[in-house]
Amino acid sequence: MSQAKRHEFQAEVKQLLHLMIHSLYSHKDIFLRELISNASDALDRLRFEQVTNEALQSDEELNIRLEPDKGQRTLTIHDNGIGMTRDEVIENLGTIARSGTKSFLDKLQNADGNLPPELIGQFGVGFYASFMVADKVEVLTRKAGEETATKWVSTGDAFEVEDATRPNPGTSITLYLKEKDEEDHLEDYTDDWVLRRIVKRYSDFVSYPIKLRVWEDKGEAGAKTLEDQTLNSQKAIWARPKDEVTDDEYNEFYRHIAHDWSEPLARIPIRIEGTFEAQGLLFIPSQAPVDLYHPEMKRGVQLYVKRVFIMDECKELIPAYLRWVKGVVDAQDLSLNVSREILQKDRQIRAIHKQLVKKVFDTLETIKTERPEDYRKLWNHFGAALKEGLVAGESKDHERILDAMLVRTTADDGLVTLSEVVDGMGEGAEAIWYMSGPSYEAIRNSPHLEAFKSKKIPVLLLTDAIDDIWLDRGLKFRDLPFRSVAKGDVDLAKGGDEAEEKKAQDEAEQTYKDVLTAVRIRLQDEVQEVRLSNRLTDSAVCLVADKDALNPQMERLMRQMGQEIPKQKRILELNPDHAVMGKLKGMVAENDTDPAIQDYAELLYGQALLAEGGTLEDPSRFSQLVAKLMVGA
């Protein structure tokens, strides 16, 4: 047997190892995930080799075994996988000691851990996470088909390699553990329950049994025996044929990952094949979580690579507006950074993202068509979040979101699709009209809607805070723009009615010219213009904004966000057919300096503010004017 050969690490290698131990991983528990993942890879390789090499075939169960020793303060991870030769030990476990280390270190330090894919997933990288929890690491390995084993030992500043003996092929990694240190987040990794918890979190779906060797009390006086207990379920439910999984099993898995005790509304199997492979299982919840609109809410898709848990919240796989979708994605090969905690921005991620979004919208369409009542419930829970994609989502998603949208309108008290709204508008429609406000009750009887109702033109009634933001982006649906009934001029006359209504408008403007001037003079600090309205049929007055101006809801929202917004003067529209106009016309004709005209102007402006759900700057003054009018003073 050869003597142990000692190798001193170079200075930059020590620096790299220091970075990996102290900076690269956010949780020290991850060391066990890395070692189990490496063991699983070794078992995969052996199983592959057994297909073509009869000499390697065996009836022995392929497994991973954890063996803690409290007395010696060690933890050994055994596998009966492919193993390594002496040269492979030096090649793999000396990864960071090979030539090019200085370049490797420079890339790590200058790229925030986002290393090129060719440097990711090397055995040595994850293996060296062991030094976060151990002062010394010992590896005993024997290559399948070989007789000689190799022993590798390191304390982090140097390593030794020598020939050794091992009864069977495979690898055993023994960690000489550091003392428990709560301040440094070091747990006691000889504790059975600590090991059970880590395996359950990170490696529950590894396809090989992960066994824990424990001493079992058999009930006889002082009699104990060693027993291997399997820790992981090995049941990657997303990888099993659908006909082998019951609804109860699906629901139980959903509750496990979503922490939601209600049943999901739908489940979405994911399978991606081609240049790379991925599987998964997504769920659409039946109700919204309480933190849906909380800034700290985590997105609901977990990431696995080869059934090994990588991260709980994978932002790259699902857009923020679909954060309420729950599930898992299991990729066979992904470019992770060196700590496996951050995904690289590559085409695989983009492709998976694209597939997930498509599958979710396909499922939403199916629910909308086949289970309309369920879809209405879904929209009530998640519609506002979904509409966030019209602001922050990619342009190709906008059409999908608009197709998925349900709205209330002046023509229907229930929820309908935009397609149903447009179909009901008939030919010749030039825009999709909408009214936005704080609530359905606040806007459904708005004065702005009167002419539209009389002409049976449907108007969308939109009440989510996000509506005023996406509507400002100039989006179209079926080539029709969205237009506010409370902005700009409104011309609803068509065909033969157009000339007749234009003539009536001109006559009314001439009739009430002096009234408009008198009211404008008295409200010049509040409004930018006073004009006659062609959108009012019953109410006396309303306020409208210029076509490109902010509406009141958007103005309030921006102020709440801390933005400095100058006061937006709007346009006061008066109904020429309302009795109050006749009263004002007589007052102006008799004495255009009458102080009562000021009172009427203020009352009309206050009435317009209240009708749209606004607030009065001086409620007391308005109350006094109403009382004064009531007693005829």
N, C-alpha and C positions, 0 to 999 in steps of 0.2 A: 504494500500500500504506500502511495507517495506521501511525502511530508506536506503539511499545510503550507501553502505559498501565500505570503502576505503582500497585499497591494496597498500602497498609500494613495489616498485620494489627492488629486491636485487641488490647489487653492480655490480655483473657481468652482470645482465640484462641491467643495464644502459650502461655498456660498449658495450654490443652487439648492443643495440639500436643506440648508437653513430656510430658504424661501419656501420650499415645498412643505416643510414641517410646520412653519409658523405663519405662513401667509396664504397658502394656496387653497386650503380647505376651510370651510366655514364651521364645520362640525367634526369633532374628532372621532365620533362614532363611525364616520364614513370609512375608516380604515378597514373595518370588517366587511363592508359592502365590496370594497375593492378586492380584498383577498378571496371572498366567495365568488366574485365575478371571474377572477383569474382561474379559480378552481373549476368553475363551470365551463369556461373555455377549454381547459385541459381535458375535461370529460368529453366535450363535443369533438375535440380533435381525435381522441382515442376511438370514439364510436365511428367516426369517419374512416379512420385507418382500418378498423376491424372489418369493414365492408369488403375491402380488397386484399386484406392480409389475414389468411386463416390462422396463422401462428399467433395472432394477437387476440383472437376470439376467446371469450370466457363466459361462464355462467354467473360470474360474480356481479352482484348489484353495483352499478356505478353510483357513488354517493360522495357527499362532503361531510366530514365529521369534525365537530368542535370538541376539544378536550381541555377544559380548564383545570388548573391545579392551584388551589388556594395556598397550600403550604409552600410551594416553590414560587408562587406568584407568576405563573406562566399560563399562556393560552396557546394551544397548538391547533392549527387548521390542517386537517388531513384531506387528501383526495386520492382516489385510485385511477387518476387520469393518465394522460400520455407521458408525463414526466419529462425530464431533461437530461441530456448528456452533459459531461463536464464543459465541453465547448459552448453548448447552449446556455448553461448557467452563467458563464463569463459573458456571453453575448447579451443575454436577456437581463440578468441582474446587474450587469455592469453598464447598462444603457447610458447612464449619465456619466460614466467614467471613460467613455470612448472619445476618440478624436472628434472635434467639432463642438465640444462642450461649451467653449467660450461663446460661439455663435448661438447655441441653444439658450444659454443664459441671457445673452443680449436680447434675443427675441422675447423671452419670458418677461424680462424687466420692462421692455419698451412697448409691449402689446397688451398689457393688462391681462395676461393669461390667455389671450385669444391666439393660440398658436395655429400654424397651418395644419391642415388635416393629416399630412404625412407624419407629423410628430405626435399625433394623438393615439391613445390606446396601446402604446407600447407597454409591455409587461412591467418594466422597471419603474415606470411613472407611478402607476397605482400602487405597486408593491411598496414603494418607499414611504407611502402614507403610514406604514407600520411604525416608523420612528416617531410619529406624534405621540404614541402611547407606550413605546418600548425603548429601553436603554440598549437592548441587544436583540438582534434578530438572527435566528438560525434556520437554514433551509437544508432539508435532507431530501434528495430526489433521485429517482431511478427511471430512466427512459424505458418505455414498454419495448420488449424485445432485446434489451440489454441486460447484462448480469451485474455490472458495476454501478454503484451509486456514487453521488457526489454530495459533499457537504460544503455549504457556504455560510460563513459567519461574519457579522459586521456589527460594530458599535456606532456606526455613523461617521467615523473619521477614517476608517480603513476597513478592508475586508480580506478574509482568508478563504482559500479554496483547497479542498483535499479530497482524495478518494475515500469512500465509506461503504458501508453495507446497509442494505434495506431489503427486507424479505420479499416485498412485492413492488411492482412498478407503481409510480405515483409520486406525490410530493407532500411533504409535511413541513409546515412553517411554524416555528416555535417563537413566540414573543416573550421576552423577559420583561414583564410589565413594570412601568413606573408606578409609584405609589398613588393612591387615589388622592385627587386634589380638586375639591369643588370649585375653588376660585379659578383654577385653570381649566375647568370643565372636563376634568379627567375622572371618569367613573371607574368602578371596580369591575374590570372586564373578566374577572374570574367568577363573578356573581351570575348564577343561572338566569335570574330574571332580567338582568341587564342584557345578556346575550339573546334571550328570547325576544325582548322588545326590539332590539336592533334588527334581528333577522325578520321579524314580522313586518317591520316598516320598510326595509330596503330589499329584502330577498324572498318575500313570501311566495312569489310566483316563479322562482327559479325551477326549471323542469326536473332537477335531480333532488332527491331527499337530502336535506341538511339536518344532520343528527347531532344531538348534544349528549355527550357521555356524562352520566350522572351516577352517583351512588344511591341505590334504592334500599330502603329499610324493608326487609321481608317479614318483619313481625317477630322473628325469633330473637332471643336475647343477644343483642350485640351483633346480629348477623346482617351484613350488608353485601350487596353485589353490584357490579357495574351493569348499567343498562343504557342503551342508546335510544333516545327519544327524538322522534322526527318533529322539527320545529316549523317547517313551512308547509303550506297547503298544496303547492305545486299545481294548483288549479287556476291557470290563466284562462278565465272564463271566455275571454275574447278570442282565444285560439281554438276553442272547442266547437264542433259542429252544432248548429242551432238546435237540431233535433235531439241533441244529447243534454241540453240545458233546459231546466224547467223555469216557468215564470217565477216561481218562488226563489229560485237560485239567482235569477237576474235581479229581482227586487232586493234580495239580501245584499248582493254585490253593490247595487246602487246606494243602499243605505250606508254601506261600509265606506264608500268613497265620497259621498255627498253629505253625510251626517244629517240626512233628511229622513224622517220616519214615514213620510207619505210615499205612495207609489209614484213612479215616474209617469209622465204622460205618454212618452214614446221612447224607444231605444233605437239606436242607429249603429249597425255593424259597419266597421271600416276594414277594407282590405285593399291594399295598394300593391300592385305587382308591376314588374318591368325591370328597369335598370337598378332599382332598389326596392326593398320590400318593407311593408309596415302593416300592422294590424291594429285594431282598436275597437272600442265600444263606447259610444256616446249615449247620453240620456238627456231628454228634455224634461225638466221638472214640471210638476203639476201646480206648483205655487212658487212665488218669488221669495228668496231669502230676505231676511230683515235688513241685511247690509247691502242690498243690490246697488244702491246709489251712494254707498260710503266710499270715500277715496281709497281706503285701505282694503276694500274687498278684493280677494284673490280670485283669479280666473280659475275655472273649474276643470281644466284638463291636465291630468298627470302624465308625465313622460317616463316610459321604460325603454331600455335598450337591451334586447335579448332577455326580456323578462326581469331585468334588474332595475329597481326603482332609481330614477335619476333626480327628478324634481317634482314637487307638489303642484307648482303653478308654472306652466310653460306658456309664457306670454307670446312667444313666437308662433305657436301653433293655432291660436284662435284669436280673432280680433276682439277688442274691448267691448264692442257692442253685442257680442255673443258670449260674454263672460259668465252668463247664467247657465250655459250648457255644461254638463258634467260628464266626466268619463276618463278614459285612459287611451294613450297611443303607445304602441310597442313597436319600435323600429329595430330592424335587424342590424343596421349599420348607419350610425350618424356621426358627423364630425363634431365632437365635443371638445371643449378646451381641456387643458391638461388635468384639471381637477374633476372633469366630467360634470361640472355644475352649471356651465354656461354654454348654450348652443352657439355654434358658429353660424354666421349668416351665409348659407350656401343654398344651392338649388334644391337639395333634398328637403330642407325646411320649407322653402317656398312652395314646393310641390305638395307636401303634406298639408300645409296651410290651405292651399287652393282646394284640395280634395275635401277637407273637413268642412269648409264653408259651403261648398257645393252640396255635400250630403245633408247638411243641416237645412238648407233652403229647399232641397228636394223633399225632405221630410215635412217641413212646414207646409209645402204645397199639398202634399198628400193628406195631411190632417185637415187643412182648410177645405179640401174637396170632399173627403169621405167622412169627416167628423166635425162638421161646422160648429156644433155647440162647444166641443172641446177647444176648437180653435179660438172661439170668442173668449173663453176663459184664459187661454194662453196669452192672447193679445192684451187682455186687461192686466195681466201680471207683468208681461215683458215688452209690450209694444213701445213704451217710451224709451227703454234701453235700446231696442232694435233700431229706433229712429236715429240714435246717436251715430249710426253708420252713415247716415246721409250727410253728416258734418265731417267726421273723422275717417270714415271708411274709404276704400278705393272706389274710383268712379265706376268700375265694372260691377260693384256691389249695389250701386244706387237703384238700378232698375229692379233688381231682385227685392230690395227692401220695399220699394214703392208697390211692387206686385203683391207683397205680403201684407201691406198695410190695410188696416180696418179703420173706418172713420164714421163719425156721426154727421148727418147733414140736415138741412132744413126740410128735406123731403121725406126723411125717414128717422124715426126715433131710435131705431136699432143700429147695429154696426153693419156696414157694408164695405165692399172693396172699392178701390178707386176705379177699377174697370166697370163695376156696376154703376158708379156715378157718371162716368163718361158716356156709357151706353145710354143712360137715361137723359142725357143732355140733347140728344138728337144731332142732326147734321148742322153744320155751320157754326158750331161752337168755336170760339176763339181763345178761350181761357178756362181754367178751372178756378172758380172763385172760392175764397175761404174767409172765415172770420176767426181770429184767435183771441183768446182771453183766459182769465184765471180759472174758469170753470164753465161747464156746460150750462148751468143755471144762469150764470152771469151774462152769457152772450146769446142764448137762443132767442131772446126777445129784444135784441139790440135794434135800435132805430135804423142802423145801417142796412139791415136785412129786409126792410119793408118793401122796397120796389122789387127785389128779387123774389120775395114770396108772392107778391101780386102777379108777377109774370111767370111763376112756377119754374124759376131757374134755381137749381140746387146749389147750395153753398156749404162747403165743408165747415164744420164747427170744431176747431182744434184747441185743445186746452193743456197740452203738455208744455213744460218750459222749453223743451228742445225745439218745439215747432217753429218759434219765431227765428231761431238760428238757421235751421236748414232751409226754411222758406226764403231766406235772404240770399241763398246761394244760386238762384236762377235756374233751378232744376226744372225739367219738363217730364210729363208723363204722357205717353202716346202723342208726342210732339206738341202738347198743349202746355203753355206756361201756367204757373200758379199766380193768381192776382188777388190782392186783398180788397175786400169791399169797403175798407176804411182808408184806402189810399188813392190819391189821384182822382181824376175825373171818371165818372161812370156813365157810359152811354149804352143803354139797353134797348134802344129803339131799333127795329129791324124792318126792312122792306118799305111798304107804303106808310108805316107809322113814323118813319124817321123824319120825313119832311114836315109832317104835321106836328110832331113833338118839338122839332127845332123852332118852328114858328111860334108855338105856345111859349117856349122858353124865352125867346127874344121879347115877346110881349110882356111876360112877367118881369123880366129884367128892367124894362122901361118903366113899368108900373111901380116897381119897388126900388127904383134907383136911389131915391132920397133916403129911404129907410136903411138900405145897405150902407150908405155913406154915414148916416147918423150912428148906427151901431158900430161901424168900423172905428170911428173917431173915439168912441167911448171905451172900446176894448183894444186900442192900439198897443197897449203894453202886454196883452195876453195872447192875441192871435195875429197872424200875418195877413189874413184876408177874411172878408165876409162875403159870401156869395149865395145865390139861390141853389137849392138842391134838386137833383132829379132822382135821388135814391130814397127820399122820404115820402111816405104816403099818409101816415097817421101822426107821427111825432112832429113837434114844432122845430126841432133843432138837433144837430149832431156835429161832432168834431171829426175831421179827417186830416190825414197827413199828405204831404207831397208824395209823389210816386216813389221817389228814392229816399225818403226820409225814414228815420226810425219810428216804429210804432211805440205806444206807451209801455207795453209789456217789455219790449227789448230795451227801452231806455231805462226802465226800473231795474232790469236784470243787470245791465252794465254798471249801473251805480252801486248795486249790491256787491258787485265784484271789485269795487274800489276804483273804477275808472271815472275820470273827470269828464262829464258830458254836459255841454252847454244846454241851457233851456231850449227845448224844441217848440217853437211857435207853430201852431197848426191852423187849419182853415175852419172857420165856423160856417156851417151850411144851414140856411133857413128854408123851411118848407113854404113855398108860395101859396099853397092851398090851405094853410092852417089859419084859424080865426085870429090868432095872435098877430099875424101880419097885417090884417085889416085894422086892428086896434092901433098898432104902431104907425101905420100909414096916416091914420087920422091925427094922431098926436104930433107927428112930424109936420104935417101940413098946417096944423093950427099954430104950433110954436116949436120950432126945431131946437130951441134952447131949454125946453121944459126939463127940469131935473128928474122927472119921472122916467124919461127915456133912459137915463143912466141906470135907474133901478131895473127896468125891463131888460136892458142889455146884460147886466150882471146876473139876473135871474136865468136868462137864457143860457149864458155861458156855464153857470153852475149846474143847470139841468143837463146840459150836454156832458159835463164831466161825470155826474152821477150815473147817467144812463150807460156809460161805458165801464162803470166800476171804478172810476177814478176817485180821488179825494179832493175836497175843497181846501183851499189855502186858508180861508177864514169862515169856518162853519157858522160861527156866531152871527157874522154879517149876513150870511145867506138866510139864516133863520129869521132874523129881524125883517129882511125884505119880504119873505113869504108872509109873515104876520101882517106886515104893512099892506100887502096886496089883498089879504083876506078881509081886512076891515075897510078896504076901499079908500085908504088914505093916500 
